[in-house]
Amino acid sequence: MIKGFKMQLNPGQSAEYEKRHNELWPEMIDMIHEHGGKNYSIFLDIETNTLFGYIEIEDEMRWSQGADTAINRKWWDFMADIMEVNPDNSPVAKDLPLMFHLD
C-alpha cells in the first residue's frame, strides 16, 4: 500500500529538518521497518515550507500502531520545535489521496 501525506515545516527550518533526518536514530529506523514501512521519502516545497511524504506500508493498522511506540513519541517531541504539531507533539499531517501510480 502507498501512502502520501503533507506536513508543515516552520519557516527557516529546512536545514535543521534535513540534518535531523540525515541523523535518524537507528531505533526509529527499526520502528518504521517493524511496523511495515519501507521506501520512505519526504520532499520539501521550498516556496510554501510544505513537506510531502511518501511511504510504502504493508498494512494500515500495523503502520498506525507505530505512533504509540515510545521511540516514535520521543521523535515527535524532538521535532516539535521546527514544524506544525498537534497538542501531543504529533505532526499535523494530512493524508493525500493517490491519483496516479505507475510501476
N, C-alpha and C positions, 0 to 999 in steps of 0.2 A: 504494500500500500504506500502511496506517495502522499506526503503532507506538505502543504505550503502555508506559510503564515507571515504576518508582519508585526514588527515591534517598533518602538520609537526610541531613538538614541538622543540623549541631551546634546545640545549644541556644543561644539568644541571637544567632544569626547571620542571621536573616531579613532585616533591613535591609541588611546588608552583601551578602548574596546578591543581593537585588534591585538594589542600587546597581551591583554589578559587571555584572549582565546588562543594565541600562539603559545601560551604557557599553561594551557588547560591541564588541570590536575589529573593525574593518572586515575584516581578514584572516580572522577567524573566521567572520564572516557569509559571506564569499566561499567559504570551505572548505565550509560547510554547503550552500550552493547548488550548488557544483561537484560535490558528492557526492550530489546528488539530493534534498536535504532542503528542505521548504517547510512553511508553516503550522505552525511550531514554537511550542508553548506549554508552560510549566511552571507548575504550580499548587502551592500550599503548604497542607497541612493543619496549621493553627497549633496544634492540640491535640497532635499527635504529631511535628511537625517533619518529616513525610514530604512529599517533593516528588513530584508526579505529572507526568510528561512525556507530551506528545502531539506526534507529528510525522508528516507525510506524506512518504514516500520513494518514489523511482522503482524502486529495486532494492536488495534486502538486501545483496548482495555489494558493490555500488558504495558504499552507505552505510557498511558496515563498514570499507572501505578508508580512510575519513576519519580513523579512530582512529590510523592510522600516520603521519599528517602531522606535521610539525614544529610547526605552529601549534596543532594540537589538543593535543599533548603539553605545549606551553607553557601552554595554557589549564588543563589538568589540574593542573599544578604551581601555577598561580596560585590555583586554587580549593581545593587540598588542605587548607588550614588551616581551612576552615569547613564541611567536610562529610565524611562517611564515605567513605574511599578504600581502594583496594587497594594493595599494595606498590609498584606502578608509578605511583601517584597517580591512576589512573583512578577515576572514581566507582564505588562499589559500586552497581550498577544491576540491577534485576530486571525482566525483561520481564513485562508483564501481558497475558493473553490477551484478545482482543477478544470481548466477549459480546453487544454490540448496537451497531449503527450505523444512522443514518437520515440521508439527504441532505436 
